[in-house]
Amino acid sequence: MDDLPQVYSEMGGFPIDHSDQPIRLFKSNFLEFFTHISPLVVVLIWLPVAVWLLARSISDYHGAKFPVYIPLCMIFGIFLWTFAEYTLHRYVFHFHAQSTTMKRLVFLFHGIHHAQPQCKTRLVMPPAVSVPMALVFYGIFYAVAGLALGSPQLVAPLLAGFMVAYLIYDLTHYATHHYPMRKGYLRFLKRHHMQHHFKTPDQRFGVSSPFWDVVFGTLPR
């Protein structure tokens, strides 16, 4: 990590690097390899997991009628992701670190993306981050739905919806940086995210939706 740009106190407080050569984060080639990922890899990892969770939800139900709670839980899981997306982006990825070590960690997590926003291989979450995060959220869903509410059958469809929404988020994020998105809502999302990068890095934290920016007052007038 000795090759990192100078650490910063505010996200966006360093020059934008438009070069084609990605900023190197680690001296070790082995560690550096895991900092680059194609969006296709994200789809190949998480879409089968989401489909499996949905299939498991349906196969575990033995009632005579269609289990209405499954689509309802998926919709709620999608909604929960939008909140997680906003809070993670605002409070974790844009954490105002004080120590040099924490500033470097924040740079590794998200600062590198603000320093080099057009780097194609650093636009989606690498498995080294997304897999532990998925396990954490599984634990939360199981603790709340499975243990506290006594309804373990809700966990799989909730997590399936959550993962589908995460995929939409990651692919939308990639698209805002590398596709024209000239019409309708997609045009708005691209403009919204580009303004986050180049105008208001401490606002506009929603990527797939501005809903929570409106709720928490981080959408400028």
ABEGO torsion letter per residue (X at the ends): XAABBBBBABBGABBBBABABBBBABABAAAAAAABBBAAAAAAAAAAAAAAAAAAAAAABABABBBAAAAAAAAAAAAAAAAAAAAAAAAAAABBBABAAAAAAAAAAAAAAAABAABAAAABBBAAAAAAAAAAAAAAAAAAAAAAAGBAAAAAAAAAAAAAAAAAAAAAAAAAAABAGABEAAAAAAAAAAAAAAABAABGABAABAAAAAAAGABBX
